[in-house]
Amino acid sequence: MAGTQSWNRTTGAASARPAPGPAFALLGIVQMSLLFTLTSLVVPLPRIGREFSLDRTDLILLSSAYGLAFSGLLLFGGRVADRFGGRRALTAGLLVFTAASLAALLAPGPGTLLAARFAQGAGAALAAPAAMAVLRAAFPQPAAYGRAMATWGGLSVIGATAGHLLSGVISALASWRLALAVPVVVAALALVLAPRLLPTTPAGTGRSLDLPGALLSTAGITLASYGLVLTEARPWGSAAVLVPLLAGAALFTAFLIVECHRRDPLLPLGFLRDRRRALALVAVGLTAAGTATTFTLLSLHLQQDRGWSALATSTGFVPFAVALLVSGRTAGPLIARYGAPAVTTAGLAVASTGLALIALMGLAPHNSYAYGLLPGLLLLPAGAAAAFAAASVLATDGVEPRQTGLAGGVMNTAMELGPTVVLAALLTLGSDSTSLAATAVLLAVAAFISLRTT
């Protein structure tokens, strides 16, 4: 296939490097599939519960299993990519992800499905940061890499949105299991095409895996996330919530102490001292939280309060998806013209406005869909996609090639933890409208801080 030429020092001959366009397309499809899988069980949960006779707590755990493993292992997955090379780590992650996705598709009972979802998350935690490391190798020039990251950020949001929309349509027209076939096909195809389309990435020499840090961070993030997830079904003061929360906090504190004394830490604390990078990670987490919170609460509102079917609910989010696609498409040129900081600020402000409209007008039973929900369902994704794309550029700006996997792990961790933390905290406020309004305030505050910082 056509590609760029690089010089092979060993043979003294010119060797072909895979073209960046096809490489980006393959990596982008993989990234969207990983996020698609994260949200693919949200809408079909009631049907799965009836089929397997599961109560609310069981369904919450089943829905969250993928995200728990994904978020908990991402930092370690980033280190594996930097240590052994992005393409090797991506291949390993996709092998685990494919096998687990096939097991989930064929699961005879809830126990097998739960275990398969955890295994899917583990494979995704290897694949996601590795994909970003390979992306850096495909676009070695900083300007080209920045443009690629602007598009990459939008793809992540689109993948999660597609999981919500398509899973509802598929489960309404056929079986919820068919939605689980999507990652099997995508991952298997990626494994076949990777050797031809993706550039090789060198392994990092002299770097340890920091197993103590990996164990502490994985256990801390997973336990704390599990405790937050259970707040939807249990009170904050219950042992089921407090024990994992406190244990997770203690383990993560121990992780930070250990990292301060490691020569080659899993997460160099100086990596987060850059104010623009820290703000970008906050923006990533909040925009992911805003869209996830909206999908979760509106899906319940439309089906439980307005009596909509799963198919009608998915159809109602089509304008959301269209606005997301358009905004993601235009984010790159806007970032090139105005800069990533300005687009991050503007995107957060627009997303905050859209979420406020949904909170104030969309949940009112007397308001029609076109008048009450549609304006917010257009503004929220337009702002979120732009902010996410620009924040992705800022989060990876100036990162050394040997730390690209680390940057991918940290960014994806922010994207995973944002919805978990924000949704768990806001559900304690009572009504759905109050929760959405509080999320809108958080986005507005982030926009203000971004404006002052940049």
N, C-alpha and C positions, 0 to 999 in steps of 0.2 A: 504494500500500500504506500501511497505517497506520504512523505514526511520530511522533516528537516534532517540535514546531514551533520553528523558529529564525527570527530576523529578518534579512532581507536588506537591508543598508544601502544598496545601490545603488538598488533599486526601492521600498524602503519597504514591502515586502509580506512576509507570513509565508511561509516555505518549509519544506517537509517534510524532516526528516532521517530517513534510513532507521532503522527500529526496530532496537535493539541485539540482540534475540534472534535473528532470521534472520541478521544480520551475523555474530554469534558462531558460529552453526551452520555457515555457509559457510566462515569462516576456520578453524574447528576441523577440518572435513573436509579442507581443504587441508593443514593442518599434519600431520594423521595420514597423509595420502597421501605427503607428503615423507619421513616416517620409515618408512612402509611400504616405499617404494621402496628405502630404504637397506638393508633387511634381506631383500628379496624374493628374492635369489639365494643366500642362505646354504645352505638345505636342498637346493635342486636342483643345487648345484654338481657333485656326482658325475655326474649325468646330463648336464649341459652339457659336462663334461670328456670323457665318452665320445662325445658327438655331434660335438664339434669336435676330438677327439684332442689335448687340452691336458694339459700336465704340471702338477705341483703349483704351481710358481711362477707359471705363466700363470693358473691358477685364483685364486690369492691376489690377483694384480693385478686380475683381472676383478671379483672380489668387492669389492675396496677402491677401485676407480676412482671410484665415485660419492662415497664418503666423503672421498677425497683432494681432489677439486674442491670439494665442499661445505664442508669445514672450512677449506680454504685461502682461499676467497673470501668467507667470512661477514662478516668485519670490513668489507671493501669494500662488500658488499651492504648492511650497516647504514648506511654513510655515504651510499650512493646513495638509500636510503629517506628519510633525513633531509634530503638535499639537494634531491631532486626531488619528494618527497611519497610517502607510503606506497602509495596506490592505484596511482599510475603505476608505481612500482617493482614492485609485486605483479603488475600486468598484464604488464610486460616479462618478469619472471621466469617467469610461467606460460606465456607464448608460447614461450620457449626450452625450458622443461621439457616442454611438450606435444610440440613438434617432436622433441626428443631421445627422448622416451618412445616415440613412434611409430617412430622409426628403430631403437630397441632392439627393439621388438616384431617388426619386419620384417627384422631384421639377417640377411643371408645367410651371414655368417661371423664368426669371433671378432674380427677387426680392426674391423669395423663396430660390433659390439656393445660393444667396449671404448671406442671413440670416443664412442658414444652415451651410455654410462654417465658418462664425463667431462662431456659436455654436460648431462646430466640434473643432475649435481651443481652445475654452474655456474648453471643456472636455479633450482635449489632455494636456492642461496646468496643469490640476489636475492629470492626469494619469501618465505623464512622470516622474516628480520627485518622485511621490509615488512609481512607479515601482522600482526606485533606492533604496528607503527606504526598500522595501520588499526584494530586492536583498541583501542588507546588513544583514537583518535578516536571510536569507537563507544561507549566508556564514559569520558566526560570526567571524571566525578566520582571522586575517589580511592578511596572506599569500594567503589563498584561495580567499578572497575577491579581492585582487589585481589581481589574475589570472582571476577572473570572469570579472573585470572591463576592462582588456586588450581585452577580447573578446567582451564585451559590446560596446566598442568604435567602433569596426569594424562593428557591427550590425547596428549602427545608419547610417553610410555612405551607407551600402548596402541597407537599407530601402529606403533612398532617391533616390538612383540609380535605384532601382526596379520600383519606381513610374514613373520615366522618361521613362524607357524602356517598361514596360508592358502596360502603358497607351497608348503609341503610337501604339503598336501592337494591343491592344484591340480595339482602336478607328478605326484603319484601317480595321480590319476584321469584326467588329460588330458595336457596339454603344459605345460612350464615357461613357455612363452611367454605363456600366458594370464594368468599373474601380472603380466606386464608391461603387460597391457591395462588394469589397474586405474588406474594413474596417468594414462593417456591419457584415460579417460572422466572422471575426477574433475577434471583440469585443464581440459579442454574445457568441462565444465559450469560450472566456476568462472568462466571467461572470459565465458561468456554471462550469468551471473547477477550478476557483480560490479557492473556499472553500476547495477543496480536495488537491490541489497541492501547495498552498502557505502558508507559516507560518504566524501566527498571529503576529502583531507588536503592542507594547504597545503605548498608547497615552502619549503625553508629558504633565506632570502635571505642573500647575502653569504658563503656557505660554499663553500670549495673542496673538491675531491674528494681532495686529498692523494695524488696519483698516486705520488710516490716511496714514501710509507708503504705504499700499497696493494700496489705491486709487491714491496717487501721482505717485507711480512708474508705475502702470498700464496705467494711462492716459499719463504720460510723454513718456514712451517707445512707446505706440501705436501711439500717435500723431506724434512724431518724425519719426517713421518708415513709417507712412502714407505719410508724406511730402517727405521722401526719395524715396518712391515708385513712387510718382507722377512726379519725375524729369525725368522719362523715356518719359513722354508725354508732360510735361510743362517745361518752362525755370526756372532756379534756382531763378531768380528775380521776378517771378510771385507771386501774392498774394496766389494762391492755394498751392504753395510750401512753401513760407516764413512763412505764418501764422501758419500752424501746426508745422513747424520746430522750430520756436521761442517759441511757446507755449509749445511744448514738452520739449525743453531745459530748460525753466523756471520752469516747473513742476518738472522735474528731479532734478534740482538744489534745489528746495524746499524740495524734498524728502531727499536729502543728508543732508540738514540742520536739518530736523526733526529727522532723524536717529541718528544724533550725540547727541540728547537730550533724546532719548528714553531709558528706562531701559532695555527693551527687544525688540530691533529693528528687523524689518523684514530682513534687511541685515546688520549684524554687520560688520562695515567697517574694523575691524581687520581681518576678514575672507580673505580679498583680499591683506593683507600686506605681506603675504608669497610670496617671489619672484618667487619661482618655481610654485606655484599655479597660480599666475598672468600670468606667461609666458605660462603655460599650457592652460589657458583660451584663450589667444591670439592665440596659435597654433590651438586650436579647431575652433575658429572663422575664421582664415585664411584658414585652409584646407577645411572647409565647403564652404567658399567663392570661393576658387579656383575651386572646383568641380562644384558648382552651376553656376559660371560665364561661365565655359567651356561648360556646358550643354546648357545654355541659348543661348550663342552666336553661338555655333556650330550648334545647332538645326535650328536657323534662317538662318545661312550661307548655310547649306546643302539644306534646302528646298527652300530658296528664291534665292540664287546665283547659286547653282548647279542643282536646279530643282528636288531634291530627293523627294520621297513621304514620308509620316509619317512612313510607315512601313520600308522603306529603311533606314531612319534616325535612327530609333530604332535599326535596325540590325547593323548599323555601329558602335553603341556603345557597341555591345556584347563583343569585346575584352576588353573594359574598365571594364565591369562587371566581366569578368573572372579574370583579374588582381586584381581587388578589392577583390574578394573572396579568391584568393590565398594569397594575402598579409595579409588579415584579419586573415586567418588561421595560418599563420606563425608568426604573430606579438607577440602572447603570448609567445612562446618559445624564441624569440629574446629578449623580455623584461626580461624574467627570466634569460637569460644568460648575457646580456650586460647592463641591467638597463633601466628604463623608460626614463631618461634624454637623454641617448645616442641614443636610438631608435627615440625619438622625433626629435632630431637634424638631424639624417640621413634621416628620413622620409620627413622632410621639405625640405632638400636639393634635394632629388630625385624628389619630387613633383615640386619643382621650375624648375628643369631641364626639366621635361616633359612638363610643361606649356610653357617654353621658346621655346621648339621645335614646339609646336603647333602654337605659335605666329609667329615664323619666317618662318615656312615651311608649316604648315597645312592649312592656309587660302589662300595660293597662288593658283590662278585658274589653273595654268599649272602643278601643282604637283598632282600626283595620290594619291589615298587614302592610298595605301600601303606604299608609300615613304614619303608622306607629313604628314598624320595624324596619322597613326598607331603607330609609335615609341612614340610619345607624349601621345597617348591614352593608352599606356601600362605603361609608367613611372609615369605619373601623379597619377593614382589610386593606384599604388603600393606604392608610397611614402605617399600619403594622408591617406590611410588606416592604415599604420604603425604609422604615426605621430599622427593620431586621437586616435588610441588605446592607445599609450603610454601616450599621453597628458591626456586622460581620467583617467589613473592610477594616474598621478601626481596631477590632479585636485581634486581627492578624497583622496589622501594620508594623513593620520593623522587626518582626519575629525572624530569628535566624533559621535557615533551612533545617538545621539539626533539631530544632524545637517545634517543627510544624505539627508533629503528632501531639505534642503537649498542648499547643494552641487549639487544635481540634478537640482534644479531650476536655479542656476547660470550657470552650464555647458550647459544646454539646451538653456538658454538665449544667451550665447555666440555663440552657434551653429546657432541660428536663426538670430541674429543681424549681424553676420559676412557677410553673403551673401547680406543682404539688404544694409548695409552701404558701403561695398566695391563696389558692382555693381553700386549703384547710383553714387558714386564718380568717378568711372572709365569710366562710359559712357560719362562723360563730356570731355574725352580726344579725342574723335573723332572716329577713326577707331577701329574695333574689335581687330585687331592685336596689336595695341597700348595698349588697355585695358588689353588684356591677358598678354602682356609683363610686364605691370606695376604690375599685380598680381603676376607674377613670381618673380619680384624684391622684393615685400613685403614678399613672402615666403623665399627668400634667406636671407633677412635681419633678419627675425625671426630665421632662422637656425643659423646665425652668433651670434645673441644675446644669443640663447640657448646654443651654444657652449661655449661662454664666461661665461655665468652664472653658468653652471654646470661643 
